[in-house]
Amino acid sequence: MGLLNILKKLRSNPEKELRLLLLGLDNAGKTTLLKQLASEDVAHVTPTAGFNIKSVLSNGFKLNVWDIGGQRKIRPYWRNYFENTDILVSR
C-alpha cells in the first residue's frame, strides 16, 4: 500500500492538512525523502541539525512534513513531536 492510498483513507475533510513526521537514525534518508516530496534537488543534501519543516502539496493533499534530525543527543526529544501527527514514517 502506497503513501497516497494511506493519505486517501486518512483524509476525511479535503481541506484538512495532514502532519507527516519523519524519524530515523543519522543518514537514513529522511531529508532526501522530504526533498523528493517537495520536488527539490536531492544532489546536495546536508545532515539535519535540529529539524526541517516543509508544507508540500501532492495530488490534492497538503502535507506538513517534519523531518527530525537523527543525532543521538536529539533522540530523547523525539517524543515531543508525536502530538497531532497523522502519519509516522520511520526510516
Backbone as a chain_set.jsonl record, in Angstrom:
{"seq": "MGLLNILKKLRSNPEKELRLLLLGLDNAGKTTLLKQLASEDVAHVTPTAGFNIKSVLSNGFKLNVWDIGGQRKIRPYWRNYFENTDILVSR", "coords": {"N": [[0.855, -1.172, 0.0], [0.67, 2.129, -0.936], [1.897, 5.43, -0.016], [0.109, 7.434, -0.868], [-2.338, 6.053, -0.974], [-2.748, 5.53, 1.734], [-2.988, 8.151, 2.662], [-5.373, 8.938, 1.381], [-7.224, 7.403, 2.758], [-6.987, 8.487, 5.306], [-7.782, 11.108, 5.014], [-10.47, 12.741, 5.82], [-11.661, 15.163, 5.618], [-11.437, 17.267, 2.95], [-10.062, 19.684, 3.11], [-8.391, 19.521, 5.208], [-5.217, 19.664, 6.706], [-2.558, 17.407, 6.688], [-0.304, 16.027, 9.021], [2.908, 14.879, 8.708], [5.415, 12.931, 10.051], [8.825, 12.437, 9.983], [11.072, 10.179, 11.142], [14.188, 8.82, 12.235], [17.444, 7.229, 12.266], [20.745, 8.775, 11.962], [21.7, 9.693, 8.65], [19.731, 8.184, 7.312], [18.095, 8.866, 5.244], [15.985, 10.63, 5.537], [15.813, 13.465, 5.07], [16.295, 13.465, 2.354], [14.002, 12.126, 1.44], [12.077, 14.038, 2.214], [12.845, 16.198, 0.559], [12.372, 15.023, -1.94], [9.586, 14.691, -1.843], [8.899, 17.37, -1.904], [9.646, 18.028, -4.411], [12.289, 18.892, -4.862], [15.809, 19.413, -5.564], [17.93, 16.7, -4.932], [20.589, 16.352, -4.946], [22.463, 17.627, -3.337], [22.39, 17.121, -0.293], [22.476, 17.953, 3.062], [23.451, 17.026, 6.436], [20.845, 17.064, 8.883], [20.49, 19.535, 11.257], [18.882, 19.677, 14.05], [15.758, 20.242, 13.009], [13.739, 20.036, 9.999], [11.077, 21.653, 8.359], [8.479, 21.459, 6.074], [5.831, 22.525, 3.979], [3.943, 20.7, 1.811], [2.397, 20.275, -1.285], [0.703, 17.674, -2.72], [-0.785, 15.764, -5.078], [-3.372, 16.842, -4.474], [-3.3, 16.832, -1.732], [-2.416, 18.491, 1.263], [0.453, 18.447, 2.928], [2.093, 18.736, 5.97], [5.256, 18.391, 6.567], [7.503, 17.073, 8.826], [10.812, 16.774, 9.436], [12.941, 15.251, 11.442], [16.045, 15.532, 13.015], [18.519, 12.908, 13.364], [20.522, 12.63, 15.238], [22.208, 11.32, 18.1], [22.023, 12.864, 20.5], [19.686, 14.286, 20.12], [17.618, 12.452, 19.984], [16.217, 11.776, 22.485], [14.291, 13.776, 22.556], [12.498, 13.269, 20.569], [9.966, 12.272, 21.245], [8.444, 14.494, 21.762], [7.417, 15.384, 19.392], [5.323, 13.843, 18.455], [2.659, 14.534, 19.003], [-0.42, 15.414, 17.546], [0.288, 14.271, 15.138], [-0.376, 12.754, 12.055], [0.686, 10.847, 10.36], [3.363, 8.624, 10.612], [6.6, 8.134, 9.551], [9.139, 5.962, 9.673], [12.511, 5.602, 9.256]], "CA": [[0.0, 0.0, 0.0], [1.478, 3.324, -1.066], [1.617, 6.57, 0.849], [-1.103, 8.14, -1.308], [-3.512, 5.271, -0.552], [-2.922, 5.774, 3.169], [-3.476, 9.519, 2.8], [-6.774, 8.98, 0.972], [-8.033, 6.845, 3.839], [-6.929, 9.389, 6.459], [-8.353, 12.426, 4.736], [-11.923, 12.776, 5.898], [-12.017, 16.514, 5.208], [-10.482, 17.606, 1.888], [-9.297, 20.886, 3.407], [-7.545, 19.259, 6.37], [-3.796, 19.463, 6.465], [-2.055, 16.239, 7.393], [1.054, 16.178, 9.531], [3.737, 13.704, 8.472], [6.624, 13.003, 10.856], [9.904, 11.564, 9.53], [12.031, 9.891, 12.212], [15.134, 7.752, 11.945], [18.82, 7.475, 12.65], [21.563, 9.59, 11.052], [21.939, 9.211, 7.282], [18.728, 7.196, 6.93], [17.4, 9.328, 4.054], [14.792, 11.409, 5.878], [15.825, 14.745, 4.362], [16.16, 13.139, 0.934], [12.576, 11.866, 1.222], [11.401, 15.336, 2.308], [13.141, 16.96, -0.657], [11.681, 14.38, -3.057], [8.168, 15.049, -1.728], [8.779, 18.786, -2.255], [10.173, 18.165, -5.784], [13.527, 19.661, -4.806], [17.027, 18.714, -5.951], [18.476, 15.895, -3.843], [22.019, 16.135, -5.211], [23.284, 18.19, -2.267], [21.67, 17.043, 0.98], [23.382, 18.049, 4.211], [22.831, 16.492, 7.653], [19.891, 17.947, 9.551], [20.808, 19.986, 12.617], [17.579, 20.035, 14.609], [14.663, 19.716, 12.203], [13.27, 20.747, 8.81], [9.625, 21.612, 8.194], [8.026, 21.94, 4.769], [4.465, 22.254, 3.555], [4.045, 20.112, 0.483], [1.16, 19.939, -1.975], [0.928, 16.483, -3.526], [-2.022, 15.11, -5.514], [-4.519, 17.375, -3.761], [-3.082, 16.754, -0.296], [-1.455, 19.411, 1.846], [1.199, 17.752, 3.969], [3.093, 19.449, 6.752], [6.243, 17.337, 6.786], [8.514, 17.362, 9.842], [12.0, 15.924, 9.304], [13.652, 15.448, 12.707], [17.415, 15.017, 12.977], [18.702, 11.606, 13.989], [21.684, 12.577, 16.119], [21.952, 10.672, 19.389], [21.629, 13.819, 21.543], [18.34, 14.781, 19.815], [16.63, 11.369, 20.063], [15.297, 11.825, 23.641], [13.262, 14.789, 22.321], [11.588, 12.823, 19.515], [8.607, 12.061, 21.767], [7.731, 15.771, 21.773], [6.902, 15.69, 18.061], [4.253, 12.925, 18.083], [1.326, 15.114, 19.181], [-1.103, 15.884, 16.328], [0.868, 13.651, 13.946], [-1.292, 11.843, 11.381], [1.443, 9.777, 9.708], [4.75, 8.485, 11.062], [7.475, 7.36, 8.665], [10.383, 5.664, 10.37], [13.489, 5.112, 8.281]], "C": [[0.898, 1.231, 0.0], [1.037, 4.439, -0.131], [0.337, 7.283, 0.435], [-2.376, 7.38, -0.942], [-3.8, 5.472, 0.919], [-3.497, 7.168, 3.398], [-4.953, 9.619, 2.436], [-7.683, 8.438, 2.064], [-8.08, 7.772, 5.042], [-7.701, 10.68, 6.243], [-9.875, 12.359, 4.734], [-12.458, 14.122, 5.432], [-11.006, 16.958, 4.156], [-9.64, 18.843, 2.177], [-8.368, 20.696, 4.603], [-6.097, 19.08, 5.928], [-3.355, 18.258, 7.287], [-0.622, 16.476, 7.819], [1.779, 14.847, 9.403], [5.047, 13.901, 9.224], [7.623, 11.978, 10.346], [10.911, 11.401, 10.666], [12.957, 8.767, 11.776], [16.535, 8.169, 12.341], [19.524, 8.358, 11.628], [21.709, 8.903, 9.696], [20.959, 8.132, 6.826], [17.954, 7.609, 5.682], [16.165, 10.148, 4.319], [14.717, 12.722, 5.102], [15.704, 14.527, 2.861], [14.7, 12.877, 0.594], [11.778, 13.164, 1.257], [11.618, 16.141, 1.037], [12.456, 16.35, -1.877], [10.19, 14.697, -3.025], [7.925, 16.49, -2.169], [9.292, 19.072, -3.663], [11.401, 19.063, -5.833], [14.704, 18.779, -5.221], [17.598, 17.967, -4.742], [19.971, 15.64, -4.015], [22.895, 16.611, -4.055], [22.477, 18.249, -0.964], [22.696, 17.07, 2.11], [22.687, 17.487, 5.446], [21.944, 17.535, 8.332], [20.367, 18.256, 10.962], [19.496, 20.478, 13.214], [16.47, 19.411, 13.784], [14.412, 20.603, 10.991], [11.756, 20.6, 8.766], [9.301, 22.168, 6.819], [6.553, 21.615, 4.607], [4.523, 21.841, 2.102], [2.645, 19.859, -0.052], [1.449, 18.772, -2.899], [-0.404, 15.817, -3.814], [-3.246, 15.55, -4.718], [-4.417, 17.308, -2.247], [-2.132, 17.849, 0.134], [-0.831, 18.704, 3.036], [2.133, 18.722, 4.66], [4.082, 18.384, 7.19], [7.304, 17.829, 7.754], [9.608, 16.319, 9.71], [12.866, 16.208, 10.526], [15.02, 14.793, 12.619], [17.573, 13.731, 13.768], [19.896, 11.501, 14.915], [21.291, 12.033, 17.5], [21.463, 11.661, 20.446], [20.228, 14.388, 21.323], [17.272, 13.719, 20.064], [15.733, 11.398, 21.299], [14.148, 12.821, 23.447], [12.263, 14.383, 21.25], [10.161, 12.722, 20.013], [7.784, 13.343, 21.764], [7.078, 16.1, 20.435], [5.706, 14.824, 17.658], [2.861, 13.534, 18.151], [0.817, 15.697, 17.869], [-0.489, 15.341, 15.045], [-0.138, 12.653, 13.365], [-0.558, 10.632, 10.812], [2.867, 9.794, 10.252], [5.494, 7.617, 10.054], [8.785, 7.207, 9.399], [11.33, 5.019, 9.372], [14.678, 4.573, 8.984]], "O": [[1.786, 1.356, 0.843], [-0.041, 4.395, 0.46], [-0.443, 7.695, 1.293], [-3.392, 8.001, -0.63], [-4.96, 5.573, 1.319], [-4.388, 7.348, 4.228], [-5.708, 10.316, 3.114], [-8.783, 8.95, 2.275], [-9.098, 7.84, 5.73], [-8.214, 11.271, 7.193], [-10.484, 11.961, 3.741], [-13.572, 14.212, 4.915], [-9.813, 17.019, 4.454], [-8.6, 19.033, 1.547], [-7.636, 21.615, 4.97], [-5.804, 18.436, 4.92], [-3.741, 18.113, 8.448], [0.175, 17.05, 7.078], [1.328, 13.824, 9.919], [5.715, 14.921, 9.054], [7.317, 10.788, 10.28], [11.529, 12.374, 11.099], [12.554, 7.87, 11.036], [16.777, 9.32, 12.705], [18.978, 8.654, 10.565], [21.827, 7.68, 9.617], [21.323, 7.259, 6.038], [17.229, 6.793, 5.113], [15.361, 10.349, 3.41], [13.674, 13.053, 4.54], [15.074, 15.327, 2.17], [14.209, 13.353, -0.43], [10.897, 13.371, 0.423], [10.669, 16.709, 0.496], [12.005, 17.082, -2.758], [9.591, 14.946, -4.071], [6.879, 16.803, -2.739], [9.365, 20.232, -4.07], [11.54, 19.893, -6.731], [14.603, 17.552, -5.227], [17.731, 18.538, -3.659], [20.549, 14.811, -3.313], [23.965, 16.048, -3.823], [21.953, 19.298, -0.591], [23.659, 16.304, 2.109], [21.457, 17.471, 5.503], [22.258, 18.726, 8.349], [20.615, 17.352, 11.76], [19.053, 21.585, 12.909], [16.255, 18.2, 13.841], [14.817, 21.765, 10.958], [11.219, 19.543, 9.097], [9.794, 23.231, 6.443], [6.084, 20.564, 5.043], [5.084, 22.547, 1.265], [1.802, 19.294, 0.645], [2.327, 18.854, -3.758], [-1.08, 15.354, -2.895], [-4.067, 14.718, -4.332], [-5.355, 17.69, -1.549], [-1.145, 18.116, -0.551], [-1.502, 18.403, 4.022], [2.881, 19.448, 4.005], [3.791, 17.575, 8.071], [7.927, 18.868, 7.536], [9.358, 15.123, 9.854], [13.458, 17.282, 10.635], [15.142, 13.642, 12.2], [16.845, 13.493, 14.732], [20.255, 10.403, 15.339], [20.185, 12.266, 17.987], [20.567, 11.326, 21.22], [19.637, 14.925, 22.26], [16.122, 14.066, 20.332], [14.555, 11.063, 21.175], [13.125, 12.707, 24.122], [11.274, 15.084, 21.039], [9.23, 13.053, 19.278], [6.554, 13.286, 21.765], [6.259, 17.016, 20.363], [5.125, 15.06, 16.599], [1.965, 13.096, 17.429], [1.549, 16.395, 17.168], [-0.721, 15.894, 13.97], [-0.683, 11.816, 14.085], [-1.101, 9.527, 10.781], [3.497, 10.848, 10.341], [5.069, 6.504, 9.743], [9.46, 8.189, 9.71], [10.997, 4.024, 8.729], [15.619, 4.11, 8.339]]}, "num_chains": 1, "name": "protein.A"}
